[in-house]
Amino acid sequence: MGLITYLTRIQFERGAIRLIDEELALLGARRPLIVTDRGVVAAGLIARIAAASRLVADAPVFDATPENPTEAAVLAARDLFREHGCDAVVAVGGGSPLDLAKGAALLATHAEPLAQYAAILGGLPRIRADQPPVLAVPTTAGTGSEVGRAALITLSDGRKLGFISPHLIPNVAICDPELTIGLPPGLTAATGMDAVTHCIETYLSPRYNPPAEAIALDGLRRATRALRRAVRDGGDLEAREDMMMAALEGGMTFQKGLGAVHSMSHALGGRQAKPLHHGTLNAVILPHVLRFNEPACTDKYAALREAMNLPPGADLPAAIEALNRDLGLPATLAELGVTAQDCEGLIPWAVEDHSTATNGRPLGADDFRHLFIAALGSS
């Protein structure tokens, strides 16, 4: 294991945090801002990174990242970056700190408002390369944001929108599986199902990209063999390593686009009244979208079954439901406190989401309505 170059520079190995100084120096950075959340700080991970990396030992820390990153938090992190005269961002944590760091780096050099850079609002060509470098250090194995070209941010008006550009891919990813040791079982399960969903949805996307599809299948194989083990024994470093690679590979395939699972989870994730974990939402919704997509994806389902070590002709949605049960994850959106009224109001957001265009089977508002109903447990 060692250096990988695919979309960006990746250091993947046990103990990789020792390389942060070297990578920041290569970027010409001397004063980074650390973007993280309070849970990462409380777990002692920032202290571990500071001990291993002299350059970040006295760096300012923004630790107010919410569960779903918000426009207000992006602006607060951007202001701290400017206040301290920073020249780079080190993002440490799960998908939320990593996405928030991308947003803060964007607004460090780009004029407000943030909404003008959203993909569905025509923002992609407005995002320029002149941004401070971002170094991403994932502490969970799920989002793939450390190599992803997107950031999901909830705007002040409640919309959870995608900001997508090759200029948002972090300059360096430091993937150290040892940082995920001790991650609680529930969070291991939820973030792991995020990685599973990424690999499946990108593989089913109709865009032509055979290398990305091969990577997605390898990620799914790794996640299928490792996720139960990682949840059962948080100290199983081989399982943690497989899950971090599966998450990384899921992120590597984002260029193919995602699908309806993410369209729905993005819409639900924008609800400010009750924050919902993205990976948990994906786990609940995935079986229902798989049932919807199957008529249009027969050949690809055969490859997915093989990657998951299922027998030919096995019920793929049922296999995902069984995996969710084994991991102790909820089976319905209703268990998460979501109502039919909530979902009805979110259908337009799901239709407009940037992931909808690359779902494995075309769908519209009525299809999303039926999928929401099914995921609620109402049918």
Backbone torsions as a table, in degrees:
resi	resn	phi	psi	omega
1	MET	NA	152.3	-178.6
2	GLY	172.8	-137.9	-175.1
3	LEU	-74.9	132.4	175.5
4	ILE	-124.9	139.2	173.0
5	THR	-124.9	107.1	177.4
6	TYR	-151.8	107.4	-173.3
7	LEU	74.0	-41.5	-178.7
8	THR	-153.5	-177.2	-179.2
9	ARG	-89.9	128.7	-175.0
10	ILE	-128.9	126.4	170.8
11	GLN	-106.7	111.6	-176.0
12	PHE	-122.0	107.5	174.8
13	GLU	-174.5	161.7	174.3
14	ARG	-65.0	132.1	-179.0
15	GLY	79.9	16.2	-175.3
16	ALA	-64.6	-17.2	-178.7
17	ILE	-62.7	-19.6	177.9
18	ARG	-65.5	-15.0	-176.5
19	LEU	-90.7	-1.3	-175.5
20	ILE	-60.9	-45.0	178.4
21	ASP	-54.7	-49.6	-177.3
22	GLU	-61.3	-43.2	-177.6
23	GLU	-69.3	-38.9	176.7
24	LEU	-64.8	-38.9	178.1
25	ALA	-63.0	-40.1	177.6
26	LEU	-62.6	-29.3	177.5
27	LEU	-83.2	-5.8	-178.6
28	GLY	76.5	19.9	-176.5
29	ALA	-92.3	138.3	178.8
30	ARG	-124.8	-17.5	-175.0
31	ARG	-139.1	78.6	-177.8
32	PRO	-81.7	154.0	166.7
33	LEU	-98.7	132.3	174.8
34	ILE	-93.7	124.3	176.4
35	VAL	-110.2	124.6	-176.5
36	THR	-154.4	-161.8	173.6
37	ASP	-133.8	169.8	-173.2
38	ARG	-68.0	-29.1	177.5
39	GLY	-65.0	-40.0	177.7
40	VAL	-65.1	-41.1	178.4
41	VAL	-63.6	-46.5	-178.4
42	ALA	-63.2	-30.0	178.6
43	ALA	-76.3	-4.2	177.5
44	GLY	82.3	9.8	-174.8
45	LEU	-74.4	-33.1	177.5
46	ILE	-67.0	-39.7	177.6
47	ALA	-63.2	-39.7	177.6
48	ARG	-63.0	-43.1	-179.6
49	ILE	-66.7	-41.2	179.1
50	ALA	-63.2	-37.3	179.6
51	ALA	-67.9	-31.2	-178.4
52	ALA	-89.0	-11.2	-172.0
53	SER	-138.3	104.0	-176.2
54	ARG	-60.4	-34.7	-173.8
55	LEU	-66.6	-26.3	-178.3
56	VAL	-103.4	3.6	-175.0
57	ALA	-61.0	-36.7	-179.1
58	ASP	-114.3	21.8	-178.7
59	ALA	-73.4	146.2	173.6
60	PRO	-64.1	147.3	-175.6
61	VAL	-122.7	126.0	169.4
62	PHE	-102.2	111.7	-175.4
63	ASP	-117.9	18.1	-175.9
64	ALA	-99.0	29.4	177.4
65	THR	-68.3	124.2	176.7
66	PRO	-78.1	170.5	-177.3
67	GLU	-56.8	-40.6	171.2
68	ASN	-116.1	115.3	-172.5
69	PRO	-58.8	139.3	-175.7
70	THR	-116.0	160.7	177.0
71	GLU	-59.8	-40.5	-179.8
72	ALA	-61.8	-40.7	179.7
73	ALA	-69.4	-36.9	176.1
74	VAL	-58.9	-45.6	-179.3
75	LEU	-65.6	-38.0	179.0
76	ALA	-65.2	-41.8	178.0
77	ALA	-66.6	-41.4	177.6
78	ARG	-59.5	-41.1	-179.6
79	ASP	-65.8	-38.8	177.9
80	LEU	-65.8	-39.2	176.2
81	PHE	-56.2	-47.3	-178.7
82	ARG	-70.4	-40.2	-178.1
83	GLU	-58.4	-38.5	-176.4
84	HIS	-96.7	6.4	178.6
85	GLY	61.3	41.3	-176.0
86	CYS	-75.2	157.6	179.7
87	ASP	-127.7	7.0	177.8
88	ALA	-163.1	165.1	177.0
89	VAL	-125.5	130.3	172.1
90	VAL	-109.3	113.5	-178.1
91	ALA	-97.6	125.7	-176.6
92	VAL	-128.2	120.0	177.0
93	GLY	144.4	-156.5	176.0
94	GLY	-85.2	-159.9	-174.7
95	GLY	-62.6	-31.6	-176.9
96	SER	-65.9	-52.8	176.3
97	PRO	-61.6	-36.6	-179.3
98	LEU	-65.5	-43.5	179.1
99	ASP	-67.6	-40.5	179.6
100	LEU	-63.3	-38.4	178.4
101	ALA	-61.4	-40.1	177.6
102	LYS	-61.6	-42.2	179.1
103	GLY	-65.4	-40.3	179.6
104	ALA	-66.0	-41.5	177.9
105	ALA	-64.1	-38.7	178.2
106	LEU	-59.8	-49.8	-175.9
107	LEU	-78.3	-7.3	173.3
108	ALA	-65.9	-25.3	-177.8
109	THR	-127.7	-6.2	-177.8
110	HIS	-113.6	142.6	-177.9
111	ALA	-70.9	150.1	171.2
112	GLU	-73.6	163.0	5.9
113	PRO	-84.5	156.9	-179.5
114	LEU	-61.3	-36.5	-173.4
115	ALA	-56.4	-29.4	-175.3
116	GLN	-65.1	-14.3	-179.0
117	TYR	-99.4	1.5	179.3
118	ALA	-67.7	143.5	-175.1
119	ALA	-60.3	-46.1	-174.9
120	ILE	-73.3	-9.6	177.2
121	LEU	-104.8	19.1	176.6
122	GLY	76.7	26.3	-172.6
123	GLY	-82.2	-16.3	-172.9
124	LEU	-54.1	-49.5	-178.8
125	PRO	-69.5	-10.9	179.7
126	ARG	-85.5	-12.8	-178.1
127	ILE	-88.7	115.4	-176.0
128	ARG	-97.3	169.7	-179.5
129	ALA	-80.1	-15.0	-174.2
130	ASP	-79.7	75.9	177.7
131	GLN	-129.4	154.1	174.7
132	PRO	-65.0	147.9	-179.1
133	PRO	-65.4	148.8	178.9
134	VAL	-120.1	129.2	174.0
135	LEU	-112.8	121.4	-173.7
136	ALA	-105.3	131.2	179.8
137	VAL	-124.8	92.3	-178.9
138	PRO	-71.0	139.6	175.9
139	THR	-114.7	2.0	170.9
140	THR	-126.4	167.1	179.8
141	ALA	-118.9	90.3	-177.7
142	GLY	-167.9	-53.4	-165.4
143	THR	-75.1	-33.1	-174.6
144	GLY	71.6	8.2	-177.3
145	SER	-63.5	-20.0	-179.3
146	GLU	-65.5	-18.0	175.3
147	VAL	-127.3	10.7	-175.6
148	GLY	-88.5	150.9	-179.1
149	ARG	-93.1	7.3	-175.4
150	ALA	-122.6	154.5	168.8
151	ALA	-131.0	132.8	177.6
152	LEU	-103.4	118.0	-174.7
153	ILE	-134.0	134.6	178.0
154	THR	-87.0	119.6	-179.1
155	LEU	-75.3	168.5	-178.1
156	SER	-62.8	-22.8	178.8
157	ASP	-88.1	4.3	175.6
158	GLY	97.4	-10.6	179.3
159	ARG	-75.7	130.5	173.9
160	LYS	-97.4	107.8	-171.8
161	LEU	-116.2	155.1	177.7
162	GLY	-95.4	134.0	175.3
163	PHE	-111.8	115.1	-167.1
164	ILE	-127.9	127.4	177.1
165	SER	-171.0	145.3	172.2
166	PRO	-60.7	-20.3	179.0
167	HIS	-77.0	-6.4	177.0
168	LEU	-96.2	-5.8	176.8
169	ILE	-67.8	127.5	178.2
170	PRO	-54.1	145.9	-179.7
171	ASN	-67.8	-31.9	179.2
172	VAL	-144.1	139.5	171.5
173	ALA	-114.3	127.6	175.5
174	ILE	-107.2	103.6	-174.1
175	CYS	-106.2	100.8	-176.5
176	ASP	-115.4	102.2	-177.2
177	PRO	-58.2	-24.6	-179.4
178	GLU	-64.4	-22.8	178.2
179	LEU	-69.2	-18.4	-179.0
180	THR	-93.4	-5.2	175.8
181	ILE	-63.6	131.0	-179.4
182	GLY	90.9	-4.0	174.4
183	LEU	-59.7	129.7	-176.2
184	PRO	-57.1	150.5	-177.2
185	PRO	-55.4	-43.4	-178.0
186	GLY	-62.9	-41.0	179.3
187	LEU	-73.2	-35.2	174.8
188	THR	-59.4	-44.3	-179.0
189	ALA	-65.2	-48.0	-175.8
190	ALA	-66.0	-45.2	179.3
191	THR	-69.6	-33.5	177.0
192	GLY	-63.4	-38.9	177.7
193	MET	-70.9	-24.6	171.7
194	ASP	-62.3	-45.8	178.3
195	ALA	-62.8	-43.2	178.0
196	VAL	-58.1	-46.2	-178.7
197	THR	-63.5	-41.1	178.3
198	HIS	-59.4	-46.9	-178.2
199	CYS	-63.3	-41.0	-178.8
200	ILE	-70.6	-48.6	-175.0
201	GLU	-67.7	-39.8	178.6
202	THR	-66.9	-36.1	177.8
203	TYR	-63.8	-37.9	-177.8
204	LEU	-79.5	-14.8	178.5
205	SER	-55.9	138.6	-178.2
206	PRO	-75.3	-6.7	178.6
207	ARG	-64.5	145.3	-176.7
208	TYR	-86.9	112.9	177.7
209	ASN	-162.1	77.9	-177.5
210	PRO	-57.0	-40.3	177.9
211	PRO	-59.5	-42.2	178.9
212	ALA	-64.7	-37.2	178.7
213	GLU	-65.2	-39.4	177.6
214	ALA	-63.2	-40.0	178.3
215	ILE	-65.4	-42.4	179.9
216	ALA	-61.0	-42.0	179.5
217	LEU	-66.4	-38.7	177.2
218	ASP	-64.3	-41.5	177.5
219	GLY	-61.3	-40.6	179.4
220	LEU	-65.9	-40.5	176.8
221	ARG	-58.7	-46.2	-178.8
222	ARG	-63.5	-46.0	-178.3
223	ALA	-64.5	-40.4	-178.5
224	THR	-62.8	-39.2	-177.9
225	ARG	-83.2	-17.1	-171.7
226	ALA	-111.7	-24.7	-168.2
227	LEU	-64.7	-47.3	178.3
228	ARG	-58.5	-41.3	179.9
229	ARG	-63.5	-43.2	-178.8
230	ALA	-64.8	-35.8	178.3
231	VAL	-71.8	-40.6	-177.9
232	ARG	-70.3	-38.9	-177.4
233	ASP	-135.8	96.8	-176.2
234	GLY	-63.6	-16.1	179.3
235	GLY	-92.5	3.7	179.3
236	ASP	-74.8	95.2	-172.2
237	LEU	-68.1	-32.8	177.1
238	GLU	-64.0	-42.1	177.4
239	ALA	-65.7	-40.9	178.2
240	ARG	-62.3	-39.1	179.1
241	GLU	-64.8	-45.0	177.4
242	ASP	-60.8	-41.5	-178.6
243	MET	-68.5	-38.1	177.9
244	MET	-65.9	-37.8	176.9
245	MET	-68.7	-38.7	177.7
246	ALA	-61.7	-41.6	178.3
247	ALA	-65.1	-43.1	177.5
248	LEU	-59.9	-45.5	-178.8
249	GLU	-66.6	-37.4	174.6
250	GLY	-58.8	-41.4	177.4
251	GLY	-67.2	-34.0	178.9
252	MET	-63.8	-23.8	-176.0
253	THR	-96.4	2.9	-178.1
254	PHE	-57.1	-26.3	-178.6
255	GLN	-60.9	-19.0	175.7
256	LYS	-77.8	-18.1	-176.2
257	GLY	93.6	158.2	-179.3
258	LEU	-104.1	-142.0	-175.9
259	GLY	-159.8	-159.7	-170.8
260	ALA	-65.0	-28.5	176.6
261	VAL	-57.4	-46.5	-179.3
262	HIS	-73.2	-33.0	175.5
263	SER	-57.6	-42.7	-178.8
264	MET	-74.5	-42.0	-178.2
265	SER	-70.9	-32.2	175.0
266	HIS	-63.6	-44.3	179.6
267	ALA	-62.2	-45.2	179.6
268	LEU	-67.0	-35.1	-178.8
269	GLY	-68.3	-17.9	178.3
270	GLY	-80.3	-8.3	178.6
271	ARG	-66.8	117.5	-176.5
272	GLN	-86.3	-19.7	-178.3
273	ALA	-63.7	-37.0	-179.7
274	LYS	-144.9	101.9	179.7
275	PRO	-59.6	138.0	-179.5
276	LEU	-122.3	137.4	-177.2
277	HIS	-72.3	129.8	-175.0
278	HIS	-59.6	-46.9	-178.2
279	GLY	-64.2	-37.9	177.7
280	THR	-64.1	-43.4	177.1
281	LEU	-59.7	-44.7	179.4
282	ASN	-59.7	-42.7	-179.3
283	ALA	-60.4	-42.4	-178.4
284	VAL	-69.2	-41.1	-173.1
285	ILE	-80.4	-31.5	-171.4
286	LEU	-51.4	-47.8	-177.8
287	PRO	-59.1	-35.3	-176.5
288	HIS	-72.2	-39.5	176.6
289	VAL	-68.6	-35.8	176.7
290	LEU	-61.8	-39.5	177.1
291	ARG	-64.6	-39.8	-179.9
292	PHE	-66.5	-41.4	-173.6
293	ASN	-77.2	-21.7	-167.4
294	GLU	-53.7	-42.3	-178.8
295	PRO	-59.5	-25.2	-177.5
296	ALA	-97.5	-2.8	-170.5
297	CYS	-134.6	34.1	-172.1
298	THR	-55.7	-50.1	-177.5
299	ASP	-63.7	-40.8	-179.2
300	LYS	-68.7	-30.7	177.8
301	TYR	-65.2	-33.2	177.2
302	ALA	-62.1	-41.2	178.3
303	ALA	-68.0	-37.3	177.7
304	LEU	-64.3	-41.6	178.0
305	ARG	-61.2	-42.5	179.7
306	GLU	-63.2	-43.5	179.6
307	ALA	-63.0	-32.8	-179.3
308	MET	-89.5	4.8	178.7
309	ASN	61.5	39.2	176.5
310	LEU	-100.3	153.2	177.7
311	PRO	-68.8	154.8	177.0
312	PRO	-54.4	136.7	178.2
313	GLY	79.5	2.1	179.6
314	ALA	-61.6	151.4	178.9
315	ASP	-76.3	102.1	-174.8
316	LEU	-64.9	-45.9	177.0
317	PRO	-59.4	-39.4	179.1
318	ALA	-65.3	-34.0	177.9
319	ALA	-65.8	-38.4	177.2
320	ILE	-67.8	-40.3	177.4
321	GLU	-62.1	-39.4	177.7
322	ALA	-65.7	-40.1	177.5
323	LEU	-62.2	-44.8	177.3
324	ASN	-58.1	-43.1	178.8
325	ARG	-62.0	-45.3	-179.9
326	ASP	-60.7	-31.9	-177.8
327	LEU	-86.0	-6.6	-179.6
328	GLY	76.3	25.7	-179.9
329	LEU	-90.6	156.8	178.7
330	PRO	-62.6	156.3	179.8
331	ALA	-100.2	-20.2	-175.6
332	THR	-137.8	158.7	173.9
333	LEU	-67.7	-29.8	178.8
334	ALA	-59.7	-34.9	178.2
335	GLU	-64.9	-20.8	178.9
336	LEU	-92.7	3.2	179.3
337	GLY	88.1	11.7	179.1
338	VAL	-85.3	139.9	-180.0
339	THR	-113.8	165.6	177.0
340	ALA	-61.9	-35.8	178.4
341	GLN	-64.3	-41.1	176.0
342	ASP	-55.8	-49.5	-173.5
343	CYS	-65.7	-38.3	-179.1
344	GLU	-59.3	-39.5	-180.0
345	GLY	-73.1	-16.2	-177.1
346	LEU	-95.8	-8.0	-178.3
347	ILE	-57.0	-45.9	178.9
348	PRO	-60.6	-36.3	178.8
349	TRP	-65.4	-39.7	178.6
350	ALA	-65.8	-42.2	179.2
351	VAL	-59.6	-41.9	-175.0
352	GLU	-82.0	-11.8	-174.7
353	ASP	-60.1	146.7	-177.1
354	HIS	-65.3	-19.8	-179.5
355	SER	-78.8	-19.2	-174.5
356	THR	-63.1	-36.9	-175.6
357	ALA	-64.2	-22.1	-177.3
358	THR	-111.8	19.1	174.0
359	ASN	-63.8	151.9	-177.9
360	GLY	-62.3	-17.9	177.5
361	ARG	-142.0	132.8	-179.5
362	PRO	-58.5	145.1	179.8
363	LEU	-153.2	159.0	-178.8
364	GLY	-132.1	-162.4	-172.9
365	ALA	-60.6	-44.6	-179.3
366	ASP	-63.7	-37.1	177.9
367	ASP	-64.8	-43.1	177.8
368	PHE	-63.0	-37.8	178.8
369	ARG	-60.1	-46.4	179.6
370	HIS	-64.9	-37.2	179.5
371	LEU	-67.9	-41.2	177.2
372	PHE	-62.2	-44.5	179.6
373	ILE	-59.3	-44.8	179.9
374	ALA	-63.1	-43.0	-177.9
375	ALA	-69.8	-27.2	174.9
376	LEU	-67.3	-19.6	-175.7
377	GLY	90.8	18.2	-175.9
378	SER	-90.0	-4.0	179.3
379	SER	-147.2	NA	NA
